[in-house]
C-alpha cells in the first residue's frame, strides 16, 4: 500500500450541507482546525436540490399567477404563454447568487481545509477520503461530525425501474415544461412542486396513499389543498400506485402510465413526467459506520440528547439522525454541537423548538402541539383569529386564513398553526417566543407596525384575557381606584 497523507485536525466534518457548513464556520472562527469532506456539491441539498431552487421556482410561479389573476385591475392586460425557460433561469440565478457563500473558496478563506472526496471510516478515529482521481488522504481527528444529508426515497412500485422518473435532485434541470406532471406523494415537496408547475402551465395530478400534508393542522392543510384543486390540480388521496409503465413511442403527454387503486376502483392515469415525492432517506452508504462503531436504527444514526452517536467522538447532525428533516433544524443542531465541542456545555436537542412551513399559496406553517391534538380536560386551550380580522389582510385582499395558538397551564405557549399569507413568518415569531419559554402575556408586549399581519398574534393573545374584565375582584379594585381619583 502506497504511503498516504494523514491530517490530524481537531474536527473532521463529513458533508457540506447546512449542518456541516454551520459547524465548520463556527469552529474555524474559534481557531479550531477543521477538515471538511464533501463528495458532491458544496451547499448540499438545500442549495442545489431543495429549499433554494424550489422556492425560486415557486416565486416564478407566483409572479406568473399574479399576472394571470390581474384581469380585474388590468382588463387590458394581454397575457401570453408562460416562458418556462425564464422560470428555470430564476432557479439558476438564485443558486448562483447564494453559491459563493457556501463555496470551497470561501471556507478555505475561513481557514477550513476542504477535501472534495468520498469519506469512509476505517476505524473509530480514522477516516479515509478518496478523491475522484483516486488520491487518498487519511484524517485522524479528535472529533467527527457526520452530516451527509438525505436523498429521495424510491418506492417499490413494479415497473418503476423501467420508468424515467424525477426527484428533487433532477426536477430543476428540466429543459421544457412538463405537459402533464404526475406526482406521487402529497407531502411538502409534492404539494409545493404541484402548485408551482400548475401555475407555470402544466397539468398536474397528485397521488397520495395516506393523508395529504400529514404533520400539519388538518383543517388548515385542507385549505391549501382546496386552493390547489381550484387552480386545476387533480388530487387522489387514499390512492395506491400498483404499477408503472413507460412507452417512449406514445404521445409526449401519455408516456408514463400508472395503474392506481382508489376508493372508486382501479384506474389508469397517463402523464408526460413522473415526480417521486415519497419521503427521504439518509445518505449513509459507504460511510463505514460499522467500522466507526456507530449504531443505526430504522435506517437513521441513533443519537443521544447531546447529538453524539454510540461512538462518543462522533456527532450525527441533520437528516442522518432522523429527528427533524429541515434545513433550519440541521443548522440548530450544528450550533448545539459546536457549543459542546468548544465549551463542553451540556446540550439537549429535545429542547429545540422546530417550526415547519409549506411555501404554497396560501402558506401553511406550524410549531409544537397542533390545535387538533388537544383533548378536553388536559388543561389546554386553543385561541383563534381569522385573517379577516386583520386590517392588512383585508386591505391586501388576502383575508382567507387563520392563526391558532395552543396555550397550556398558566398561559404557557405550547404550539401554533397558521394558514394564509405570511404564515411562515407568523409561526417563526411564535417559535422564537416558545424557545424562550414565554407565556401568552409576552405576545401582548410585542409591538407590530400598523397594519401588518403580525398584529394577528396580539389579537389571538388578547382572547386569553377576554374574561379578565368580568372578574368581580378586579372590577371592585378598578371601581375603588376610580373613586380615589
N, C-alpha and C positions, 0 to 999 in steps of 0.2 A: 504494500500500500504506500502511495506517494505521501510525502510529508505535507500536512495541511496547516494553514494559518489558524491560530487559535486566538480568539478575542476574549477578554475577561472583564466585561463591563459590570456595573452594579446591577443593571436590569436589562433583560432581553425581552423585547415585546414582539409577539408574532401576530401580525395583522395591522394594516394601516387604515382602519376604518375609524368610526367615531371614538370608540374606547381607546384604541391603540394610539391614535394621534393625540388625544387629550392627555393621556398618561405620559407619552413621550415628551410633549412640550413642557408639561409641568415639572417632571423630574429633571429634565435638562436645565430648566430655569433655575433650579436649586443646585446646579453644579454636579449632578449625578451623571455618570457615564451610562449612556443608553445606546443599545443596538436595536434597531427596528427592522424587522424582516417582513417583506411583502412580496408575494409572487405575482400578484395581479396588479390592478390599477390602484395608485395612491388615492385615498379618499374612500375606498371601499364601496359597498353597495349604495349607501346614501347619496354620494355624489354622482356615481356613474350609472346606477340602475334603479334607484329608489326615490328617495324624497325629492331631490333636486329635479331630475327630469320629469317625474310625474307631476309635480306642482307647476313646472314650466309649461307642460302640455295642458294642464287644467287652466292655467292663466290664458293661454292662447284660445282655448275653447270658450272661456268666459267672455273674451273680447268678441269672438265671433257671435256668440249668443246675444251679447248686448246690442250688436248692430242689427241682428235679425229681429229682435224684440223692440226696436226703437220706432216702429212704424206709427205708434200713436202720437209721438212727438215730432217725428220727421217723416210725414207721409210721402214726401218727395224723394226719400232715400231709395236708391236703387241698389239692391244687394245682389251681387253676382255670386258665382260659385266660390266656395271656400278653397283657398290655396293651401293644401296640406303641406307643401314644401316650406311655407312660411312658418307654420306651426312647428315643423321639425327644426327649423333654424332657431326658433325661440328656445327650444330644448338645448340645442348645441351651444348657443350663446350663453345660456345660464351655466352650463357645465364649465365652459371655457373661462367664464368670469370668476368662478369660485375655485377652479383647479389650482391656480398658483398658491393659494393659501394652504392647500394640502399636499403640495408638491415635494418631491425628494429634495429639490434645491433649497426650498425654504427650511425644511427640517435639518438639513445639513448646516445651514447658516445658524440654526439654533444650537448646534453642537451635537446633534444626533447622528450616529453612524447608521446609514440606511443601506440595507442589503436587498437588492431585487433578486430574490431567490425563494426556493421552496424549503420550508423548515420542517425538521423531524427530530424528535427527541431520540437519542440513542442511549440515554441513561437519565436518572432522575435530576442530574445537574448539567447535562450536556446536550446541546442542540447542534445538529448538522444542517448547514444552509447550503443548498445546491442551486447554483445559477443555471440559466438556460444553456449556457455554453459548457456546462459540466464542471465548472470550477467549484470547489467546495471550501467552506470556512467552518470551523468549529467555534461555538460560542459557549463558554463556561461562565455562567452568571451567578450572582448571589440570589437573585430572584428572577422569576419569569412571569410574563403576563400572556395568556392565550386569549386573543380577541380576533378570531378569524371570521366571525360573522356567520351568515347563513345563506342558503341557496334555495331556489324554488323546489317544492315537493312535486314529484310527478306521480299522479295516482295510478294504481294498477288497472288500467282500462284496456281490455282486449282490443288490439288493433292500433293502439296509440303509438307503438314503436314504429309503425309504418306511416304514421301521420305527421307531417311537419307541424310543429306547434310553436307557439310563442310563450315566453315567460317575461317577467320584468327585466330579464337580462338581455333580451334581444328585441323586445317590443319597440323600443325607442330608436331602433335602427331601420325601421320600415321606411322604404322609399316612397311608397304610394299608400293612400288612404285605403283601408280595408272596405270592400263593398258591404260585407256582412260579417261582423265580428262575433264569434261565438265565445262566450266567457264561461268557463267552469269555475264556480266559486263566487259567492256574494259576500266576501269579506272586504276590508278596506281597499286592497289593490283592485279587486274585481269591480267593485262599485265605482270607485274613482275613475278607472280607465273606461268603464262602460259609459259614464256620462260624458267624459272628455271626447271620446270618439263619436258618440251620438251627436254632440254639438258641432263636431267637425265634419259631419255629413255621412257617417257610416250608419248602416242598420246594425242594431246590437241586440243580442239575445243573451241573457244571463241564466245559467242553470245552477241551482243550489240544492244540495241534498238535505241540508238541515235548515236551521233558522238563519235567514239573511241578517247580516250585521249583528251576529250574536256577540255579546260583550258590551253592547251599548244599551241604553234605555229603550225597551221595545217600542213604546209609543212614539218616541222621538225618531227612532230608526224608521218606523213606518212612514213618517212624514217625508223623509229623504227618499225612500223607495217610491212613494206616491209621486214625487216630483220627477223621478227618473221615468216612470211609466207615462207621465204626462208629456214628457219630451220624446216619447216614442220607443223607449227601451222595453223590450219584452222580458218579463221575469217569470221563470218557472221555479217555484220553491217546492220542497219535498219531492224533488226530481232526481233520479239516479241514471247516470250515463252507463248503459250496458256495454256498448262497444263503439268503436270509431272506425271510419272507413275513409280513405283518401283516393280520389280519382283525378289524376293530373289532366286527363283528357276532357273532363267535364267543364261546363262553363265556369268562368272565373268566380262567379258568385256561389257556386254549389260544389266546390271541390272537396270540402270537408263535410262528411255526413255523420251525425251522431244518432244512435238509437237511444232514446230516452224513455224511461219508465216513469210516468206521472200518476197522480191520483185518477186522472181521466183515462188512463190506458197508455199503451206504448205508442210512441210517435217518432218519426224521423225528422231531424232538423238539419238543414243544409246551410253552409256558410262558406265564405271565402277564406277566413282565417280563424284559427283557434288559439285562445289565450288561456293558459292554465294559471289559476289564482287560488290554489287549494292549500295554501299554507307554505311554511318554510321549515327547513331542517338545517341544523348547524353543520358547518364545514369542519369536519374532524378527521376525514380520511387522510391517511399517510402522515398523521401528526406523531405517531408513535406513542400514544397515550399510555399504552401498557408498559412500555419501557420506562416511561416517566413516573409510573406509579400513580397515575391519575384515574380515578374511578368515574364511571358514567352510569346514568340511569335513564331509561326510556330515550336513549339517543342523545342526551344532553350531559355535559360535565356537571357533576354534583359539587356544590359549594356550601361552605358553612356560612354563618351570618356575616363573617368578615370577608366573604368572597374568595376564600382560599379553598383549594382543592384538597383531595386526600394527601397530596404532596404539599406540605406546608410552605414550600418555597415557590409554589406556582399559584397564581391567581387566574381565574377564568371570568372574563367580563363580556357583557353584551349578549348577543344572540346565542352564544355557545352554551350558556348556563340555563337558558330557557325561562328565566324569571320574568322578563319583560322584553318583548322584541320591538323596541322602539329606539330610535337614534338618541333621543334625549335621555332615555334610561341608561344606555351604554355610556354616555358621557358622564352621567351622575355616578355610575358605578366606578368609573375611572377616577373620579375625584375622591371617592371613598378609599380606593386602593392606594392612591398617592398619599393621602393623609396617614394611612397605616404604615406605608413604606418609609416616609420621611420622618415622621414624628412618633411612630409606634402608638398612635392614638387608636383606641378601640372604636371600631365602626360596626354598623349593623345595617345591612341593606334592607331589612324588613321595615325600617323606619322611613324609608324613602317614600315620598308621595309622588306617584307617577300618573299624570293625566294621559288621556288618549284623545286624538282628534281625527276626524274624517273631513277632507277638504273638498267635499262636493258643494253644490249649491242646492239647498242650504247646507251650511256646515253642521257637523254633529260632533259633540265632544262630551267627555265625562271624566270624573275622577272619584276615587273612593267608592263608597257604597252607592248603588243605584237606587233611585226612588222606589222602583218596583220590587226591590229585595226586602223591604222592611215589612214587618208584620205587626198587627195590633198587640199592644201590651209590652213591646220591647223597649219602650221609653224613647222612641224616635218619632220625629215628625217631619213632614215634607212641606216646604214653603215653595210657592209657585208664583210666577209672574209671566204673563204673555207679552210678547214683543209689542202687541197692540197697545200696551200701556206705557210704551216708551216713545217719547216725542221724536227722537232721532229716527227710530224705525218707521214711525208713521210718516214723517216728512220725506224720508228717502224712498218710501214705497216698499219697505221690507217688513211689514207688520206681521208676517207669518213666522211664528216661532215661539219658543218658551224657554224659560230658565227655571230650574228646580234645584233646591238645596235641601240636603238631608241634615237635620240638626238633632244632636243627641242630648243627653242629660246635661243640665247646667249650660246649655247653649253651645256645646262643642260642635264644631263643623265636622261632619262625618263623610260627606260626599256631595256630588252635584252632577247635573246633566243639563245640557243646553242644545237646542237646535235652532238654527237661524243664522243670519249674517253675523260674522264675528264670534261665533260660538266658541271657537278655539281660544280666542283672546280672553273671553269671559272666564272660561274654565282655567286658563293659565293664572289669572289673578286669584281665583279661589284656591287653586292648588298651592299657590305661594302662601296664602293665609293658613291653609291646613298644615303645611310643613312647619309653620311656626307654632302650631298648636293653638291657633286663635279660636275665639268663640264668636258667635254671631254678632255680638255687640261691636267687635272690631271692624266689621264691614261698614258700620254706620260712621266710623271716624274717617273713612276714606272720602276724599273729595274728587269728584269727576267733573270735567268741564261740561257745561250745558250747551247743546244737547249731545250726549254720546250714549252709546249702547251700554257703557259701564254703569250708568245710573240704574239699570235693571238690578244690579247687585244690591244697591241700597233699598230699592223698592221691595225686593224679596225679604231683606233683613228686617224691614220695618214691620212686616207681618208678625214676626216673633213677639213684638211688643204691642200688638194691636189691642190686647185686653188690659194693658197696664193702666190706662186712664180710668178703667172701670173698678179698680181695686179700692175698696172702702177706705183702707188706711191711708193710701196715697191721696185720695180725694179729700179726706179730712185734713191731712197735712197741708195740702195746697190751699184749702179754704182758710186755715188758720194763718198761713203766711200772707194771704191776701188781706186779711183783716188787720194784720200788723203793719200793713202799708209797705 
